[in-house]
Amino acid sequence: MPTVTGNYLLKSVYKGSENYLGARDTVNFAIEPFVEQSVFSVTSNSTITGLAFNSVSKELNLNVSGPTETTGYTNVYIPTSIMTDVSGLKVYLDSSQIDYTTQSQSDC
Protein backbone atom coordinates (compact mmCIF):
# COMPACT_ATOMS: atom_id res chain seq x y z
CA MET A 1 0.00 0.00 0.00
CA PRO A 2 1.57 3.32 -1.00
CA THR A 3 2.06 5.71 1.91
CA VAL A 4 1.37 8.80 -0.20
CA THR A 5 -2.12 9.73 -1.38
CA GLY A 6 -2.83 10.20 -5.07
CA ASN A 7 -3.69 8.36 -8.27
CA TYR A 8 -1.53 5.48 -9.44
CA LEU A 9 -1.44 3.26 -12.52
CA LEU A 10 -0.35 -0.31 -11.76
CA LYS A 11 0.76 -2.39 -14.72
CA SER A 12 1.41 -6.13 -14.71
CA VAL A 13 2.82 -8.14 -17.60
CA TYR A 14 3.20 -11.91 -18.04
CA LYS A 15 5.25 -12.70 -21.16
CA GLY A 16 3.79 -16.18 -21.46
CA SER A 17 5.33 -19.59 -21.88
CA GLU A 18 5.09 -22.49 -24.28
CA ASN A 19 1.88 -23.56 -22.47
CA TYR A 20 0.24 -20.19 -21.71
CA LEU A 21 -0.37 -17.05 -23.70
CA GLY A 22 1.01 -13.79 -22.41
CA ALA A 23 -1.21 -11.33 -20.57
CA ARG A 24 -1.07 -7.77 -19.36
CA ASP A 25 -3.32 -5.48 -17.40
CA THR A 26 -3.23 -1.94 -16.08
CA VAL A 27 -5.43 -0.74 -13.24
CA ASN A 28 -6.07 2.66 -11.70
CA PHE A 29 -5.46 2.95 -7.99
CA ALA A 30 -6.53 6.02 -6.00
CA ILE A 31 -5.75 6.62 -2.34
CA GLU A 32 -7.27 9.36 -0.21
CA PRO A 33 -6.69 9.89 3.52
CA PHE A 34 -9.83 10.45 5.56
CA VAL A 35 -8.76 10.40 9.17
CA GLU A 36 -5.32 9.81 10.61
CA GLN A 37 -4.31 6.22 9.81
CA SER A 38 -7.55 5.53 7.89
CA VAL A 39 -7.26 5.06 4.14
CA PHE A 40 -10.14 5.12 1.69
CA SER A 41 -8.96 3.46 -1.52
CA VAL A 42 -10.35 2.61 -4.94
CA THR A 43 -8.94 0.19 -7.50
CA SER A 44 -10.31 -0.33 -11.00
CA ASN A 45 -9.38 -1.48 -14.47
CA SER A 46 -11.23 1.60 -15.77
CA THR A 47 -10.29 5.27 -15.62
CA ILE A 48 -12.07 6.84 -12.63
CA THR A 49 -13.05 10.51 -12.51
CA GLY A 50 -15.37 12.54 -10.34
CA LEU A 51 -14.81 10.36 -7.27
CA ALA A 52 -16.84 11.65 -4.32
CA PHE A 53 -17.61 9.88 -1.04
CA ASN A 54 -19.86 11.25 1.71
CA SER A 55 -20.00 9.15 4.88
CA VAL A 56 -22.77 11.31 6.39
CA SER A 57 -25.21 10.91 3.48
CA LYS A 58 -23.78 7.43 2.75
CA GLU A 59 -23.20 8.16 -0.94
CA LEU A 60 -20.39 7.17 -3.29
CA ASN A 61 -20.27 8.78 -6.74
CA LEU A 62 -17.83 8.00 -9.52
CA ASN A 63 -17.55 8.15 -13.28
CA VAL A 64 -15.68 5.52 -15.24
CA SER A 65 -14.38 5.15 -18.77
CA GLY A 66 -12.40 2.50 -20.59
CA PRO A 67 -12.10 0.52 -23.81
CA THR A 68 -15.40 -0.33 -25.48
CA GLU A 69 -16.73 -3.89 -25.36
CA THR A 70 -14.84 -4.69 -22.17
CA THR A 71 -16.04 -5.49 -18.68
CA GLY A 72 -14.84 -3.19 -15.95
CA TYR A 73 -14.59 -3.56 -12.20
CA THR A 74 -14.08 -1.26 -9.26
CA ASN A 75 -13.12 -2.22 -5.71
CA VAL A 76 -13.70 0.33 -2.96
CA TYR A 77 -12.15 -0.08 0.49
CA ILE A 78 -13.87 1.91 3.23
CA PRO A 79 -12.31 1.63 6.70
CA THR A 80 -14.76 0.93 9.52
CA SER A 81 -13.45 4.06 11.24
CA ILE A 82 -15.08 6.02 8.40
CA MET A 83 -18.27 3.97 7.97
CA THR A 84 -19.18 1.07 10.25
CA ASP A 85 -22.19 -0.17 8.26
CA VAL A 86 -22.24 -0.01 4.45
CA SER A 87 -25.67 -1.62 4.11
CA GLY A 88 -27.31 1.77 3.46
CA LEU A 89 -24.61 3.03 1.10
CA LYS A 90 -25.90 4.36 -2.23
CA VAL A 91 -23.47 3.94 -5.11
CA TYR A 92 -23.79 6.02 -8.27
CA LEU A 93 -21.88 5.04 -11.40
CA ASP A 94 -21.97 7.66 -14.15
CA SER A 95 -24.86 9.34 -12.25
CA SER A 96 -27.00 6.15 -12.16
CA GLN A 97 -27.56 4.29 -8.89
CA ILE A 98 -26.26 0.71 -9.09
CA ASP A 99 -26.44 -2.47 -7.06
CA TYR A 100 -23.20 -3.68 -5.51
CA THR A 101 -21.80 -6.47 -3.37
CA THR A 102 -19.90 -6.09 -0.11
CA GLN A 103 -17.35 -8.13 1.73
CA SER A 104 -16.00 -7.35 5.19
CA GLN A 105 -12.22 -7.52 5.55
CA SER A 106 -11.01 -7.01 9.15
CA ASP A 107 -11.05 -3.21 9.53
CA CYS A 108 -12.69 -2.27 6.23
Backbone atoms as SQL, in Angstrom:
CREATE TABLE atoms (id INTEGER PRIMARY KEY, chain TEXT, resi INTEGER, resn TEXT, atom TEXT, x REAL, y REAL, z REAL);
INSERT INTO atoms VALUES
  (1, 'A', 1, 'MET', 'N', 0.854, -1.173, 0.000),
  (2, 'A', 1, 'MET', 'CA', 0.000, 0.000, 0.000),
  (3, 'A', 1, 'MET', 'C', 0.898, 1.235, 0.000),
  (4, 'A', 2, 'PRO', 'N', 0.767, 2.093, -0.990),
  (5, 'A', 2, 'PRO', 'CA', 1.574, 3.318, -0.995),
  (6, 'A', 2, 'PRO', 'C', 1.267, 4.174, 0.225),
  (7, 'A', 3, 'THR', 'N', 2.264, 4.861, 0.733),
  (8, 'A', 3, 'THR', 'CA', 2.062, 5.706, 1.910),
  (9, 'A', 3, 'THR', 'C', 1.677, 7.128, 1.533),
  (10, 'A', 4, 'VAL', 'N', 1.697, 7.463, 0.260),
  (11, 'A', 4, 'VAL', 'CA', 1.367, 8.800, -0.204),
  (12, 'A', 4, 'VAL', 'C', 0.050, 8.742, -0.966),
  (13, 'A', 5, 'THR', 'N', -0.841, 9.705, -0.682),
  (14, 'A', 5, 'THR', 'CA', -2.123, 9.733, -1.377),
  (15, 'A', 5, 'THR', 'C', -1.931, 10.164, -2.822),
  (16, 'A', 6, 'GLY', 'N', -2.882, 9.799, -3.669),
  (17, 'A', 6, 'GLY', 'CA', -2.833, 10.196, -5.072),
  (18, 'A', 6, 'GLY', 'C', -3.404, 9.128, -5.963),
  (19, 'A', 7, 'ASN', 'N', -3.223, 9.312, -7.265),
  (20, 'A', 7, 'ASN', 'CA', -3.693, 8.361, -8.273),
  (21, 'A', 7, 'ASN', 'C', -2.491, 7.631, -8.852),
  (22, 'A', 8, 'TYR', 'N', -2.609, 6.323, -8.952),
  (23, 'A', 8, 'TYR', 'CA', -1.530, 5.480, -9.445),
  (24, 'A', 8, 'TYR', 'C', -2.037, 4.606, -10.572),
  (25, 'A', 9, 'LEU', 'N', -1.175, 4.264, -11.506),
  (26, 'A', 9, 'LEU', 'CA', -1.438, 3.256, -12.518),
  (27, 'A', 9, 'LEU', 'C', -0.526, 2.082, -12.204),
  (28, 'A', 10, 'LEU', 'N', -1.111, 0.905, -12.025),
  (29, 'A', 10, 'LEU', 'CA', -0.346, -0.309, -11.762),
  (30, 'A', 10, 'LEU', 'C', -0.420, -1.191, -13.005),
  (31, 'A', 11, 'LYS', 'N', 0.716, -1.582, -13.507),
  (32, 'A', 11, 'LYS', 'CA', 0.760, -2.390, -14.721),
  (33, 'A', 11, 'LYS', 'C', 1.429, -3.723, -14.416),
  (34, 'A', 12, 'SER', 'N', 0.800, -4.811, -14.861),
  (35, 'A', 12, 'SER', 'CA', 1.410, -6.129, -14.714),
  (36, 'A', 12, 'SER', 'C', 1.500, -6.772, -16.091),
  (37, 'A', 13, 'VAL', 'N', 2.590, -7.493, -16.308),
  (38, 'A', 13, 'VAL', 'CA', 2.819, -8.145, -17.597),
  (39, 'A', 13, 'VAL', 'C', 3.334, -9.552, -17.353),
  (40, 'A', 14, 'TYR', 'N', 2.705, -10.538, -18.032),
  (41, 'A', 14, 'TYR', 'CA', 3.204, -11.912, -18.045),
  (42, 'A', 14, 'TYR', 'C', 3.544, -12.217, -19.493),
  (43, 'A', 15, 'LYS', 'N', 4.806, -12.500, -19.779),
  (44, 'A', 15, 'LYS', 'CA', 5.250, -12.697, -21.156),
  (45, 'A', 15, 'LYS', 'C', 4.759, -13.998, -21.767),
  (46, 'A', 16, 'GLY', 'N', 4.292, -14.914, -20.943),
  (47, 'A', 16, 'GLY', 'CA', 3.788, -16.184, -21.459),
  (48, 'A', 16, 'GLY', 'C', 4.848, -17.262, -21.430),
  (49, 'A', 17, 'SER', 'N', 4.424, -18.451, -21.817),
  (50, 'A', 17, 'SER', 'CA', 5.331, -19.595, -21.882),
  (51, 'A', 17, 'SER', 'C', 4.892, -20.470, -23.048),
  (52, 'A', 18, 'GLU', 'N', 5.501, -21.609, -23.184),
  (53, 'A', 18, 'GLU', 'CA', 5.089, -22.493, -24.277),
  (54, 'A', 18, 'GLU', 'C', 3.694, -23.059, -24.042),
  (55, 'A', 19, 'ASN', 'N', 3.216, -23.033, -22.784),
  (56, 'A', 19, 'ASN', 'CA', 1.881, -23.561, -22.473),
  (57, 'A', 19, 'ASN', 'C', 0.807, -22.490, -22.291),
  (58, 'A', 20, 'TYR', 'N', 1.211, -21.253, -22.009),
  (59, 'A', 20, 'TYR', 'CA', 0.244, -20.192, -21.709),
  (60, 'A', 20, 'TYR', 'C', 0.539, -18.943, -22.528),
  (61, 'A', 21, 'LEU', 'N', -0.513, -18.304, -22.998),
  (62, 'A', 21, 'LEU', 'CA', -0.367, -17.048, -23.703),
  (63, 'A', 21, 'LEU', 'C', 0.034, -15.952, -22.720),
  (64, 'A', 22, 'GLY', 'N', 0.648, -14.929, -23.238),
  (65, 'A', 22, 'GLY', 'CA', 1.008, -13.789, -22.412),
  (66, 'A', 22, 'GLY', 'C', -0.229, -12.982, -22.034),
  (67, 'A', 23, 'ALA', 'N', -0.104, -12.174, -21.015),
  (68, 'A', 23, 'ALA', 'CA', -1.206, -11.333, -20.567),
  (69, 'A', 23, 'ALA', 'C', -0.639, -10.062, -19.964),
  (70, 'A', 24, 'ARG', 'N', -1.447, -9.026, -19.994),
  (71, 'A', 24, 'ARG', 'CA', -1.070, -7.772, -19.360),
  (72, 'A', 24, 'ARG', 'C', -2.331, -7.066, -18.903),
  (73, 'A', 25, 'ASP', 'N', -2.187, -6.242, -17.890),
  (74, 'A', 25, 'ASP', 'CA', -3.321, -5.480, -17.400),
  (75, 'A', 25, 'ASP', 'C', -2.794, -4.236, -16.697),
  (76, 'A', 26, 'THR', 'N', -3.544, -3.180, -16.784),
  (77, 'A', 26, 'THR', 'CA', -3.234, -1.943, -16.083),
  (78, 'A', 26, 'THR', 'C', -4.469, -1.529, -15.311),
  (79, 'A', 27, 'VAL', 'N', -4.300, -1.185, -14.053),
  (80, 'A', 27, 'VAL', 'CA', -5.429, -0.743, -13.238),
  (81, 'A', 27, 'VAL', 'C', -5.120, 0.625, -12.649),
  (82, 'A', 28, 'ASN', 'N', -6.185, 1.367, -12.385),
  (83, 'A', 28, 'ASN', 'CA', -6.069, 2.657, -11.699),
  (84, 'A', 28, 'ASN', 'C', -6.216, 2.412, -10.213),
  (85, 'A', 29, 'PHE', 'N', -5.442, 3.124, -9.433),
  (86, 'A', 29, 'PHE', 'CA', -5.459, 2.949, -7.990),
  (87, 'A', 29, 'PHE', 'C', -5.409, 4.333, -7.369),
  (88, 'A', 30, 'ALA', 'N', -6.463, 4.699, -6.632),
  (89, 'A', 30, 'ALA', 'CA', -6.533, 6.022, -5.999),
  (90, 'A', 30, 'ALA', 'C', -6.556, 5.851, -4.489),
  (91, 'A', 31, 'ILE', 'N', -5.787, 6.676, -3.793),
  (92, 'A', 31, 'ILE', 'CA', -5.746, 6.623, -2.339),
  (93, 'A', 31, 'ILE', 'C', -6.012, 8.029, -1.799),
  (94, 'A', 32, 'GLU', 'N', -6.939, 8.108, -0.863),
  (95, 'A', 32, 'GLU', 'CA', -7.273, 9.364, -0.209),
  (96, 'A', 32, 'GLU', 'C', -7.278, 9.157, 1.298),
  (97, 'A', 33, 'PRO', 'N', -6.603, 10.008, 2.064),
  (98, 'A', 33, 'PRO', 'CA', -6.694, 9.888, 3.515),
  (99, 'A', 33, 'PRO', 'C', -8.027, 10.472, 3.980),
  (100, 'A', 34, 'PHE', 'N', -8.587, 9.917, 5.013),
  (101, 'A', 34, 'PHE', 'CA', -9.830, 10.446, 5.557),
  (102, 'A', 34, 'PHE', 'C', -9.594, 10.936, 6.975),
  (103, 'A', 35, 'VAL', 'N', -9.095, 10.077, 7.795),
  (104, 'A', 35, 'VAL', 'CA', -8.760, 10.399, 9.173),
  (105, 'A', 35, 'VAL', 'C', -7.369, 9.819, 9.399),
  (106, 'A', 36, 'GLU', 'N', -6.658, 10.329, 10.361),
  (107, 'A', 36, 'GLU', 'CA', -5.319, 9.813, 10.614),
  (108, 'A', 36, 'GLU', 'C', -5.323, 8.286, 10.673),
  (109, 'A', 37, 'GLN', 'N', -4.476, 7.668, 9.899),
  (110, 'A', 37, 'GLN', 'CA', -4.310, 6.221, 9.813),
  (111, 'A', 37, 'GLN', 'C', -5.456, 5.488, 9.120),
  (112, 'A', 38, 'SER', 'N', -6.463, 6.174, 8.644),
  (113, 'A', 38, 'SER', 'CA', -7.546, 5.530, 7.890),
  (114, 'A', 38, 'SER', 'C', -7.367, 5.855, 6.418),
  (115, 'A', 39, 'VAL', 'N', -7.460, 4.851, 5.568),
  (116, 'A', 39, 'VAL', 'CA', -7.257, 5.060, 4.140),
  (117, 'A', 39, 'VAL', 'C', -8.469, 4.559, 3.374),
  (118, 'A', 40, 'PHE', 'N', -9.055, 5.433, 2.604),
  (119, 'A', 40, 'PHE', 'CA', -10.140, 5.121, 1.686),
  (120, 'A', 40, 'PHE', 'C', -9.468, 4.886, 0.343),
  (121, 'A', 41, 'SER', 'N', -9.634, 3.717, -0.250),
  (122, 'A', 41, 'SER', 'CA', -8.955, 3.457, -1.515),
  (123, 'A', 41, 'SER', 'C', -9.898, 2.864, -2.541),
  (124, 'A', 42, 'VAL', 'N', -9.567, 3.088, -3.808),
  (125, 'A', 42, 'VAL', 'CA', -10.354, 2.609, -4.936),
  (126, 'A', 42, 'VAL', 'C', -9.394, 2.006, -5.949),
  (127, 'A', 43, 'THR', 'N', -9.696, 0.793, -6.407),
  (128, 'A', 43, 'THR', 'CA', -8.944, 0.189, -7.505),
  (129, 'A', 43, 'THR', 'C', -9.909, -0.144, -8.620),
  (130, 'A', 44, 'SER', 'N', -9.440, -0.070, -9.851),
  (131, 'A', 44, 'SER', 'CA', -10.312, -0.330, -10.999),
  (132, 'A', 44, 'SER', 'C', -9.464, -0.616, -12.232),
  (133, 'A', 45, 'ASN', 'N', -10.054, -1.324, -13.179),
  (134, 'A', 45, 'ASN', 'CA', -9.384, -1.479, -14.469),
  (135, 'A', 45, 'ASN', 'C', -9.911, -0.443, -15.457),
  (136, 'A', 46, 'SER', 'N', -10.712, 0.486, -14.977),
  (137, 'A', 46, 'SER', 'CA', -11.229, 1.601, -15.773),
  (138, 'A', 46, 'SER', 'C', -10.587, 2.889, -15.286),
  (139, 'A', 47, 'THR', 'N', -10.740, 3.950, -16.055),
  (140, 'A', 47, 'THR', 'CA', -10.294, 5.268, -15.617),
  (141, 'A', 47, 'THR', 'C', -11.401, 5.881, -14.776),
  (142, 'A', 48, 'ILE', 'N', -11.082, 6.291, -13.560),
  (143, 'A', 48, 'ILE', 'CA', -12.071, 6.842, -12.635),
  (144, 'A', 48, 'ILE', 'C', -11.912, 8.350, -12.564),
  (145, 'A', 49, 'THR', 'N', -13.034, 9.060, -12.688),
  (146, 'A', 49, 'THR', 'CA', -13.052, 10.510, -12.513),
  (147, 'A', 49, 'THR', 'C', -14.246, 10.865, -11.643),
  (148, 'A', 50, 'GLY', 'N', -14.231, 12.054, -11.119),
  (149, 'A', 50, 'GLY', 'CA', -15.371, 12.540, -10.344),
  (150, 'A', 50, 'GLY', 'C', -15.656, 11.729, -9.099),
  (151, 'A', 51, 'LEU', 'N', -14.620, 11.175, -8.463),
  (152, 'A', 51, 'LEU', 'CA', -14.810, 10.360, -7.271),
  (153, 'A', 51, 'LEU', 'C', -15.233, 11.241, -6.102),
  (154, 'A', 52, 'ALA', 'N', -16.360, 10.897, -5.487),
  (155, 'A', 52, 'ALA', 'CA', -16.844, 11.646, -4.320),
  (156, 'A', 52, 'ALA', 'C', -17.477, 10.659, -3.345),
  (157, 'A', 53, 'PHE', 'N', -17.063, 10.746, -2.081),
  (158, 'A', 53, 'PHE', 'CA', -17.610, 9.885, -1.043),
  (159, 'A', 53, 'PHE', 'C', -18.067, 10.755, 0.111),
  (160, 'A', 54, 'ASN', 'N', -19.310, 10.513, 0.581),
  (161, 'A', 54, 'ASN', 'CA', -19.857, 11.255, 1.712),
  (162, 'A', 54, 'ASN', 'C', -20.350, 10.252, 2.734),
  (163, 'A', 55, 'SER', 'N', -19.627, 10.137, 3.858),
  (164, 'A', 55, 'SER', 'CA', -19.999, 9.152, 4.877),
  (165, 'A', 55, 'SER', 'C', -21.247, 9.559, 5.645),
  (166, 'A', 56, 'VAL', 'N', -21.572, 10.849, 5.678),
  (167, 'A', 56, 'VAL', 'CA', -22.767, 11.309, 6.387),
  (168, 'A', 56, 'VAL', 'C', -24.031, 10.942, 5.606),
  (169, 'A', 57, 'SER', 'N', -24.051, 11.254, 4.307),
  (170, 'A', 57, 'SER', 'CA', -25.214, 10.913, 3.481),
  (171, 'A', 57, 'SER', 'C', -25.138, 9.490, 2.939),
  (172, 'A', 58, 'LYS', 'N', -24.020, 8.808, 3.212),
  (173, 'A', 58, 'LYS', 'CA', -23.784, 7.432, 2.750),
  (174, 'A', 58, 'LYS', 'C', -23.919, 7.326, 1.228),
  (175, 'A', 59, 'GLU', 'N', -23.174, 8.172, 0.514),
  (176, 'A', 59, 'GLU', 'CA', -23.198, 8.158, -0.945),
  (177, 'A', 59, 'GLU', 'C', -21.780, 8.096, -1.502),
  (178, 'A', 60, 'LEU', 'N', -21.632, 7.281, -2.547),
  (179, 'A', 60, 'LEU', 'CA', -20.387, 7.169, -3.292),
  (180, 'A', 60, 'LEU', 'C', -20.720, 7.440, -4.745),
  (181, 'A', 61, 'ASN', 'N', -20.063, 8.425, -5.339),
  (182, 'A', 61, 'ASN', 'CA', -20.266, 8.783, -6.740),
  (183, 'A', 61, 'ASN', 'C', -18.957, 8.645, -7.487),
  (184, 'A', 62, 'LEU', 'N', -19.014, 8.058, -8.681),
  (185, 'A', 62, 'LEU', 'CA', -17.834, 7.998, -9.520),
  (186, 'A', 62, 'LEU', 'C', -18.244, 7.833, -10.971),
  (187, 'A', 63, 'ASN', 'N', -17.389, 8.308, -11.840),
  (188, 'A', 63, 'ASN', 'CA', -17.553, 8.147, -13.277),
  (189, 'A', 63, 'ASN', 'C', -16.412, 7.270, -13.760),
  (190, 'A', 64, 'VAL', 'N', -16.711, 6.404, -14.711),
  (191, 'A', 64, 'VAL', 'CA', -15.678, 5.517, -15.241),
  (192, 'A', 64, 'VAL', 'C', -15.669, 5.564, -16.763),
  (193, 'A', 65, 'SER', 'N', -14.507, 5.286, -17.320),
  (194, 'A', 65, 'SER', 'CA', -14.379, 5.145, -18.772),
  (195, 'A', 65, 'SER', 'C', -13.293, 4.124, -19.044),
  (196, 'A', 66, 'GLY', 'N', -13.376, 3.508, -20.207),
  (197, 'A', 66, 'GLY', 'CA', -12.397, 2.504, -20.592),
  (198, 'A', 66, 'GLY', 'C', -12.665, 2.035, -21.998),
  (199, 'A', 67, 'PRO', 'N', -11.903, 1.057, -22.456),
  (200, 'A', 67, 'PRO', 'CA', -12.097, 0.524, -23.809),
  (201, 'A', 67, 'PRO', 'C', -13.507, -0.030, -24.001),
  (202, 'A', 68, 'THR', 'N', -14.071, 0.190, -25.181),
  (203, 'A', 68, 'THR', 'CA', -15.403, -0.327, -25.477),
  (204, 'A', 68, 'THR', 'C', -15.379, -1.845, -25.537),
  (205, 'A', 69, 'GLU', 'N', -16.525, -2.435, -25.310),
  (206, 'A', 69, 'GLU', 'CA', -16.732, -3.887, -25.359),
  (207, 'A', 69, 'GLU', 'C', -15.837, -4.633, -24.367),
  (208, 'A', 70, 'THR', 'N', -15.571, -4.023, -23.234),
  (209, 'A', 70, 'THR', 'CA', -14.838, -4.691, -22.171),
  (210, 'A', 70, 'THR', 'C', -15.665, -4.627, -20.897),
  (211, 'A', 71, 'THR', 'N', -15.363, -5.489, -19.968),
  (212, 'A', 71, 'THR', 'CA', -16.036, -5.488, -18.678),
  (213, 'A', 71, 'THR', 'C', -15.115, -4.842, -17.657),
  (214, 'A', 72, 'GLY', 'N', -15.639, -3.880, -16.940),
  (215, 'A', 72, 'GLY', 'CA', -14.844, -3.189, -15.947),
  (216, 'A', 72, 'GLY', 'C', -15.195, -3.634, -14.544),
  (217, 'A', 73, 'TYR', 'N', -14.311, -3.310, -13.606),
  (218, 'A', 73, 'TYR', 'CA', -14.586, -3.564, -12.199),
  (219, 'A', 73, 'TYR', 'C', -14.016, -2.416, -11.383),
  (220, 'A', 74, 'THR', 'N', -14.574, -2.250, -10.212),
  (221, 'A', 74, 'THR', 'CA', -14.082, -1.265, -9.263),
  (222, 'A', 74, 'THR', 'C', -14.191, -1.859, -7.875),
  (223, 'A', 75, 'ASN', 'N', -13.121, -1.801, -7.117),
  (224, 'A', 75, 'ASN', 'CA', -13.115, -2.221, -5.711),
  (225, 'A', 75, 'ASN', 'C', -12.911, -0.985, -4.855),
  (226, 'A', 76, 'VAL', 'N', -13.779, -0.812, -3.866),
  (227, 'A', 76, 'VAL', 'CA', -13.697, 0.329, -2.961),
  (228, 'A', 76, 'VAL', 'C', -13.466, -0.205, -1.550),
  (229, 'A', 77, 'TYR', 'N', -12.460, 0.321, -0.872),
  (230, 'A', 77, 'TYR', 'CA', -12.148, -0.081, 0.488),
  (231, 'A', 77, 'TYR', 'C', -12.458, 1.084, 1.418),
  (232, 'A', 78, 'ILE', 'N', -13.444, 0.879, 2.294),
  (233, 'A', 78, 'ILE', 'CA', -13.870, 1.912, 3.231),
  (234, 'A', 78, 'ILE', 'C', -13.563, 1.422, 4.643),
  (235, 'A', 79, 'PRO', 'N', -12.630, 2.058, 5.335),
  (236, 'A', 79, 'PRO', 'CA', -12.312, 1.635, 6.705),
  (237, 'A', 79, 'PRO', 'C', -13.533, 1.764, 7.616),
  (238, 'A', 80, 'THR', 'N', -13.641, 0.867, 8.584),
  (239, 'A', 80, 'THR', 'CA', -14.764, 0.926, 9.524),
  (240, 'A', 80, 'THR', 'C', -14.701, 2.178, 10.385),
  (241, 'A', 81, 'SER', 'N', -13.535, 2.796, 10.499),
  (242, 'A', 81, 'SER', 'CA', -13.446, 4.058, 11.239),
  (243, 'A', 81, 'SER', 'C', -14.145, 5.194, 10.497),
  (244, 'A', 82, 'ILE', 'N', -14.370, 5.022, 9.197),
  (245, 'A', 82, 'ILE', 'CA', -15.079, 6.021, 8.400),
  (246, 'A', 82, 'ILE', 'C', -16.559, 5.688, 8.319),
  (247, 'A', 83, 'MET', 'N', -16.885, 4.416, 8.107),
  (248, 'A', 83, 'MET', 'CA', -18.269, 3.968, 7.967),
  (249, 'A', 83, 'MET', 'C', -18.374, 2.559, 8.514),
  (250, 'A', 84, 'THR', 'N', -19.100, 2.380, 9.612),
  (251, 'A', 84, 'THR', 'CA', -19.175, 1.069, 10.253),
  (252, 'A', 84, 'THR', 'C', -20.160, 0.130, 9.565),
  (253, 'A', 85, 'ASP', 'N', -21.171, 0.669, 8.893),
  (254, 'A', 85, 'ASP', 'CA', -22.193, -0.167, 8.256),
  (255, 'A', 85, 'ASP', 'C', -22.445, 0.341, 6.841),
  (256, 'A', 86, 'VAL', 'N', -22.066, -0.435, 5.838),
  (257, 'A', 86, 'VAL', 'CA', -22.239, -0.007, 4.447),
  (258, 'A', 86, 'VAL', 'C', -23.571, -0.467, 3.846),
  (259, 'A', 87, 'SER', 'N', -24.420, -1.089, 4.660),
  (260, 'A', 87, 'SER', 'CA', -25.670, -1.622, 4.108),
  (261, 'A', 87, 'SER', 'C', -26.564, -0.536, 3.514),
  (262, 'A', 88, 'GLY', 'N', -26.477, 0.690, 4.002),
  (263, 'A', 88, 'GLY', 'CA', -27.309, 1.769, 3.462),
  (264, 'A', 88, 'GLY', 'C', -26.594, 2.635, 2.448),
  (265, 'A', 89, 'LEU', 'N', -25.393, 2.232, 2.048),
  (266, 'A', 89, 'LEU', 'CA', -24.611, 3.026, 1.102),
  (267, 'A', 89, 'LEU', 'C', -25.278, 3.040, -0.270),
  (268, 'A', 90, 'LYS', 'N', -25.394, 4.221, -0.855),
  (269, 'A', 90, 'LYS', 'CA', -25.899, 4.364, -2.227),
  (270, 'A', 90, 'LYS', 'C', -24.702, 4.622, -3.124),
  (271, 'A', 91, 'VAL', 'N', -24.590, 3.820, -4.185),
  (272, 'A', 91, 'VAL', 'CA', -23.471, 3.938, -5.105),
  (273, 'A', 91, 'VAL', 'C', -24.009, 4.392, -6.458),
  (274, 'A', 92, 'TYR', 'N', -23.402, 5.459, -6.987),
  (275, 'A', 92, 'TYR', 'CA', -23.794, 6.017, -8.273),
  (276, 'A', 92, 'TYR', 'C', -22.628, 5.896, -9.243),
  (277, 'A', 93, 'LEU', 'N', -22.868, 5.220, -10.346),
  (278, 'A', 93, 'LEU', 'CA', -21.878, 5.041, -11.397),
  (279, 'A', 93, 'LEU', 'C', -22.357, 5.823, -12.612),
  (280, 'A', 94, 'ASP', 'N', -21.582, 6.783, -13.039),
  (281, 'A', 94, 'ASP', 'CA', -21.973, 7.656, -14.149),
  (282, 'A', 94, 'ASP', 'C', -23.366, 8.236, -13.915),
  (283, 'A', 95, 'SER', 'N', -23.618, 8.682, -12.689),
  (284, 'A', 95, 'SER', 'CA', -24.864, 9.343, -12.250),
  (285, 'A', 95, 'SER', 'C', -26.069, 8.409, -12.122),
  (286, 'A', 96, 'SER', 'N', -25.903, 7.112, -12.319),
  (287, 'A', 96, 'SER', 'CA', -27.000, 6.153, -12.157),
  (288, 'A', 96, 'SER', 'C', -26.728, 5.277, -10.946),
  (289, 'A', 97, 'GLN', 'N', -27.739, 5.138, -10.070),
  (290, 'A', 97, 'GLN', 'CA', -27.563, 4.293, -8.890),
  (291, 'A', 97, 'GLN', 'C', -27.441, 2.835, -9.328),
  (292, 'A', 98, 'ILE', 'N', -26.504, 2.111, -8.723),
  (293, 'A', 98, 'ILE', 'CA', -26.262, 0.714, -9.094),
  (294, 'A', 98, 'ILE', 'C', -26.332, -0.181, -7.866),
  (295, 'A', 99, 'ASP', 'N', -26.543, -1.461, -8.108),
  (296, 'A', 99, 'ASP', 'CA', -26.442, -2.471, -7.063),
  (297, 'A', 99, 'ASP', 'C', -24.968, -2.853, -6.925),
  (298, 'A', 100, 'TYR', 'N', -24.584, -3.321, -5.762),
  (299, 'A', 100, 'TYR', 'CA', -23.202, -3.680, -5.513),
  (300, 'A', 100, 'TYR', 'C', -23.152, -4.818, -4.501),
  (301, 'A', 101, 'THR', 'N', -21.994, -5.430, -4.378),
  (302, 'A', 101, 'THR', 'CA', -21.798, -6.470, -3.369),
  (303, 'A', 101, 'THR', 'C', -20.767, -5.971, -2.370),
  (304, 'A', 102, 'THR', 'N', -20.860, -6.483, -1.145),
  (305, 'A', 102, 'THR', 'CA', -19.904, -6.086, -0.109),
  (306, 'A', 102, 'THR', 'C', -19.252, -7.310, 0.483),
  (307, 'A', 103, 'GLN', 'N', -18.082, -7.084, 1.024),
  (308, 'A', 103, 'GLN', 'CA', -17.354, -8.128, 1.734),
  (309, 'A', 103, 'GLN', 'C', -16.541, -7.468, 2.831),
  (310, 'A', 104, 'SER', 'N', -16.738, -7.897, 4.065),
  (311, 'A', 104, 'SER', 'CA', -15.999, -7.346, 5.189),
  (312, 'A', 104, 'SER', 'C', -14.598, -7.938, 5.222),
  (313, 'A', 105, 'GLN', 'N', -13.600, -7.087, 5.467),
  (314, 'A', 105, 'GLN', 'CA', -12.217, -7.520, 5.554),
  (315, 'A', 105, 'GLN', 'C', -11.566, -6.846, 6.757),
  (316, 'A', 106, 'SER', 'N', -11.550, -7.485, 7.872),
  (317, 'A', 106, 'SER', 'CA', -11.007, -7.012, 9.150),
  (318, 'A', 106, 'SER', 'C', -11.467, -5.591, 9.474),
  (319, 'A', 107, 'ASP', 'N', -10.684, -4.572, 9.155),
  (320, 'A', 107, 'ASP', 'CA', -11.047, -3.212, 9.531),
  (321, 'A', 107, 'ASP', 'C', -11.616, -2.380, 8.408),
  (322, 'A', 108, 'CYS', 'N', -12.079, -3.024, 7.325),
  (323, 'A', 108, 'CYS', 'CA', -12.690, -2.268, 6.230),
  (324, 'A', 108, 'CYS', 'C', -13.810, -3.057, 5.599);
